[in-house]
Amino acid sequence: MSLIAGSYEKFIWGYKLKPLKSHSSSNHKTLTLTQLFSYPSHISPITTVAVSGSAAASGSNDDTIHLYDLSSSSSLGSLLHDHTSSVTSLSFYTPQNLSFPRNLLSASADGFVSIFDADPFVLLKSFKVHKKGINDLVVHPSGKLALTVGRDQCLAMVNLVRGRRSYYHKIGKEAALIKYDASGDKFFMVSEEKIGVHDAEDAKLLCDLEGNKRVLCATPGENGVLFTGGEDRNITAWDTNSGKVAYCIEDAHTARVKGIVVLSKNSDGDATDDPHLVASASSDGVIRVWDVRMAFKEKPIPLAEAKTNSRLTCLAGSSIKSFKRPQVGNSASKEQNAGMEDL
């Protein structure tokens, strides 16, 4: 299992999570984060990262997207299509029957969404979705649509089959994050310290989750659980069915939490992939892996940690699976495509 993190200092960090070879009397040091790579891949702070299988991508304030192959710990270079503004969000779409992504979607500070074929990486279409910058983008598990929220205080739905915006609604406040649950039946919209739980069918508000401080990252878990982190330095697990806090790891970091990844089982039965494991990254420069069942103890101790000595801005993770190595192609070759019929 691998994790990648971006930093304000323009570095990308890659780690592999492994079990310790030697047994120890300590019951909490059972895993180790082994560094795979670290290098300055951008010329401006990294704003977003995404991983699927062994494919990874990072976006930056330098308007570029860089690609990586985690199986060989190598850089594949940057996409030939560069945004004209900061890249604010990246998301891979991987069908359930495949171990490698089919598409990469990016959002930018000029309100555009770009859709790329992931084999090879070429641009399919780029189009305006918001009047102002896009804060976050999420792809539905079906791969047929995506949701975006922006600085224009609007929620938009993108039809990925036709490659165009199909819905645009003023929500009256700026949302920073938007996420689907694992089933795609609900989505979560984060604005400051509040989290709205919505029905994906009609966007009806089901309940509000009220945090203590601003939420900076969120990721869905299993059985209706949503993990959040932010300025309170905690990792909070919300029961989105009841609207209450299920459990919380307090003071998970010494500074605000900027990224959370839920590590779940995969088909190859890797022993390190445990459904109770959650990774977190903070602007204190530390990446930690937790067994969330320890949240019920008085003082939970991380199973593994890595110190980057950087101000981390984002975190993504995925189990490495072998697949055809992606290639960086000429973005012009498919730029004329009207939509995403191959999704």
Residue pairs with C-beta under 8 A, 6 or more apart in sequence:
1 16
1 17
1 263
1 270
1 272
1 273
1 317
1 318
1 319
1 320
2 14
2 15
2 16
2 17
2 36
2 51
2 54
2 70
2 317
2 318
2 319
2 320
3 14
3 15
3 16
3 17
3 33
3 261
3 279
3 287
3 315
3 316
3 317
4 12
4 13
4 14
4 15
4 49
4 51
4 56
4 58
4 68
4 70
4 315
4 316
4 317
5 12
5 13
5 15
5 49
5 259
5 281
5 287
5 308
5 312
5 313
5 314
5 315
5 316
6 12
6 13
6 45
6 46
6 47
6 48
6 49
6 58
6 60
6 312
6 313
6 314
7 13
7 45
7 46
7 285
7 308
7 310
7 311
7 312
7 313
8 45
8 46
8 283
8 310
8 311
8 312
8 313
9 40
9 45
9 310
9 311
10 40
10 41
10 42
10 43
10 44
10 45
10 46
10 60
11 38
11 39
11 40
11 41
11 46
11 308
11 310
12 37
12 38
12 39
12 40
12 41
12 42
12 46
12 49
12 58
12 66
12 68
13 35
13 37
13 38
13 287
13 306
13 308
13 310
13 312
14 35
14 36
14 37
14 38
14 56
14 68
14 70
14 73
15 33
15 34
15 35
15 36
15 287
15 306
16 33
16 34
16 36
16 320
17 31
17 32
17 33
17 34
17 263
17 272
17 279
17 289
17 304
18 31
18 32
18 33
18 34
18 272
19 30
19 31
19 32
19 271
19 272
20 29
20 30
20 31
20 32
28 294
28 301
28 302
28 303
29 303
29 304
30 303
30 304
31 272
31 289
31 303
31 304
32 304
33 287
33 289
33 304
33 305
33 306
35 306
36 70
36 73
37 73
38 308
39 75
41 58
41 66
41 75
42 58
42 60
42 61
42 62
42 64
42 66
43 60
43 62
44 60
44 61
44 62
44 86
45 60
45 61
45 313
46 58
46 59
46 60
46 313
46 314
47 59
47 60
47 61
47 86
47 87
47 88
47 313
47 314
48 58
48 59
48 87
48 88
48 89
48 90
48 314
49 56
49 57
49 58
49 59
49 90
49 314
49 315
49 316
50 56
50 57
50 58
50 90
50 91
50 92
50 104
50 316
51 57
51 70
51 92
51 316
51 317
51 318
52 92
52 94
52 100
52 101
52 318
53 94
53 99
53 100
53 101
53 318
53 319
53 320
53 321
53 323
54 69
54 70
54 71
54 100
54 318
54 320
54 321
54 322
54 323
55 67
55 68
55 69
55 70
55 92
55 100
55 101
55 118
55 326
56 67
56 68
56 69
56 70
56 316
56 318
57 65
57 66
57 67
57 68
57 90
57 92
57 104
58 65
58 66
58 68
58 90
59 65
59 86
59 87
59 88
59 89
59 90
59 106
60 66
60 86
60 87
61 86
61 87
62 86
63 82
63 83
63 84
63 85
63 86
63 87
63 108
64 78
64 79
64 82
64 83
64 87
65 78
65 79
65 82
65 83
65 87
65 90
65 104
65 106
66 75
66 76
66 77
66 78
66 79
67 75
67 76
67 77
67 78
67 79
67 121
67 326
67 328
68 74
68 75
68 76
69 75
69 76
69 325
69 326
70 318
70 320
71 320
71 322
71 325
72 325
76 121
76 326
76 327
76 328
77 328
78 328
79 116
79 121
79 123
79 328
79 331
80 123
80 328
80 329
80 330
80 331
80 332
81 114
81 116
81 123
81 126
81 331
81 335
83 106
83 108
83 110
83 112
83 114
84 108
84 110
85 108
85 109
85 110
85 112
85 133
86 108
86 109
86 133
87 106
87 107
87 108
87 109
88 107
88 108
88 109
88 133
88 134
88 135
88 136
89 106
89 107
89 134
89 135
89 136
89 137
89 148
90 104
90 105
90 106
90 107
90 137
91 104
91 105
91 106
91 137
91 138
91 139
91 146
92 101
92 103
92 104
92 105
92 118
92 139
93 101
93 102
93 103
93 104
93 105
93 139
93 143
93 160
93 343
94 100
94 101
94 102
95 102
95 143
96 141
98 323
99 321
99 322
99 323
100 118
100 119
100 321
100 323
100 324
100 326
101 118
102 117
102 118
102 119
102 143
102 342
102 343
103 115
103 116
103 117
103 118
103 124
103 143
103 160
103 340
103 343
104 115
104 116
104 118
104 121
105 113
105 114
105 115
105 116
105 137
105 139
105 146
105 160
106 113
106 114
106 116
106 137
107 113
107 114
107 129
107 134
107 136
107 137
107 148
108 114
108 133
108 134
109 133
109 134
110 133
111 128
111 129
111 130
111 131
111 132
111 133
111 134
111 150
111 152
112 126
112 127
112 128
112 129
112 134
113 126
113 127
113 129
113 134
113 137
113 146
113 148
113 158
114 123
114 125
114 126
115 123
115 124
115 125
115 126
115 160
115 163
115 340
116 122
116 123
116 124
116 331
117 124
117 334
117 342
118 326
119 324
119 326
119 327
120 326
120 327
120 328
120 329
121 326
121 327
121 328
121 329
122 329
122 330
122 331
122 333
122 334
122 335
123 331
123 332
123 334
123 335
124 163
124 334
124 335
124 337
124 339
124 340
125 163
125 335
125 337
125 338
125 339
125 340
127 163
127 164
127 165
128 165
129 148
129 150
129 156
129 158
129 165
129 168
130 148
130 150
130 151
130 152
130 154
130 156
131 150
131 152
131 154
132 150
132 151
132 152
133 150
133 151
134 148
134 149
134 150
134 151
135 149
135 150
135 151
135 174
135 175
135 176
135 177
136 148
136 149
136 175
136 176
136 177
136 178
137 146
137 147
137 148
137 178
138 146
138 147
138 148
138 178
138 179
138 180
138 187
139 145
139 146
139 160
139 180
140 146
140 147
140 180
140 184
140 200
141 180
141 182
141 183
141 184
142 184
143 160
143 343
144 159
144 160
144 161
144 343
145 157
145 158
145 159
145 160
145 166
146 157
146 158
146 160
147 155
147 156
147 157
147 158
147 178
147 180
147 187
148 155
148 156
148 158
148 178
149 155
149 156
149 171
149 174
149 175
149 176
149 177
149 178
149 189
150 156
150 174
151 174
153 170
153 171
153 172
153 173
153 174
153 175
154 168
154 169
154 170
154 171
155 167
155 168
155 169
155 171
155 175
155 178
155 189
155 203
156 165
156 167
156 168
156 169
157 165
157 166
157 167
157 168
158 164
158 165
158 166
159 165
159 166
160 340
160 343
161 339
161 340
161 341
161 343
162 338
162 339
162 340
163 337
163 338
163 339
163 340
164 339
169 203
171 189
173 191
174 191
175 189
175 190
175 191
176 190
176 191
176 192
176 215
176 216
177 188
177 189
177 190
177 215
177 217
177 218
178 187
178 188
178 189
178 190
179 187
179 188
179 190
179 218
179 219
179 220
179 226
180 186
180 187
180 188
180 200
180 220
181 187
181 188
181 220
181 224
181 226
181 240
182 220
182 221
182 222
184 200
185 199
185 200
185 201
186 197
186 198
186 199
186 200
186 206
186 240
187 198
187 200
187 203
188 195
188 196
188 197
188 198
188 218
188 220
188 226
188 240
189 195
189 196
189 198
190 196
190 215
190 218
190 228
192 214
192 215
193 210
193 211
193 212
193 213
193 214
193 215
193 230
194 208
194 209
194 210
194 211
195 208
195 209
195 210
195 211
195 215
195 218
195 226
195 228
195 238
196 205
196 207
196 208
196 209
197 205
197 206
197 207
197 208
197 209
197 240
197 243
198 204
198 205
198 206
199 206
206 240
207 240
207 243
208 243
209 226
209 238
209 240
209 243
211 228
211 230
211 232
211 236
212 232
213 230
213 231
213 232
214 230
214 231
215 228
215 229
215 230
216 229
216 230
216 231
216 256
216 257
216 258
217 228
217 229
217 230
217 257
217 258
217 259
217 260
217 314
217 315
218 226
218 227
218 228
218 229
218 260
219 226
219 227
219 260
219 261
219 262
220 226
220 227
220 262
221 227
221 237
221 262
221 278
222 262
222 264
222 275
224 239
224 240
224 241
225 237
225 238
225 239
225 240
225 246
226 237
226 238
226 240
227 235
227 236
227 237
227 238
227 260
227 262
227 278
228 235
228 236
228 238
228 260
229 235
229 236
229 252
229 256
229 257
229 258
229 259
229 260
229 280
230 256
230 257
231 256
232 256
233 250
233 251
233 252
233 253
233 254
233 255
233 256
233 257
233 282
234 248
234 249
234 250
234 251
234 252
234 257
235 248
235 249
235 252
235 257
235 260
235 278
235 280
235 290
235 292
235 295
236 245
236 248
236 249
237 245
237 246
237 247
237 248
237 292
237 295
238 244
238 245
238 246
239 245
239 246
247 292
247 295
247 296
248 295
249 290
249 292
249 294
249 295
249 300
252 280
252 282
252 288
252 290
252 300
253 280
253 282
253 284
253 286
253 288
254 282
254 284
254 286
255 282
255 283
255 284
256 282
256 283
257 280
257 281
257 282
258 281
258 282
258 283
258 312
258 313
258 314
258 315
259 280
259 281
259 312
259 313
259 314
259 315
259 316
260 278
260 279
260 280
260 281
260 315
261 278
261 279
261 280
261 315
261 316
261 317
262 277
262 278
263 272
263 273
263 274
263 275
263 277
263 278
263 279
263 289
263 317
264 273
264 275
265 273
265 274
265 275
266 273
266 319
266 321
268 319
268 321
270 319
273 319
274 291
276 291
276 292
276 293
277 289
277 290
277 291
277 292
277 303
278 289
278 290
278 292
279 287
279 288
279 289
279 290
279 315
279 317
280 287
280 288
280 290
280 315
281 287
281 288
281 312
281 314
281 315
282 288
282 312
283 311
283 312
283 313
284 312
285 307
285 308
285 309
285 310
285 311
285 312
286 305
286 306
286 307
286 308
286 312
287 305
287 306
287 308
287 312
287 315
288 302
288 304
288 305
289 302
289 303
289 304
289 305
290 300
290 302
290 303
291 300
291 303
294 300
294 301
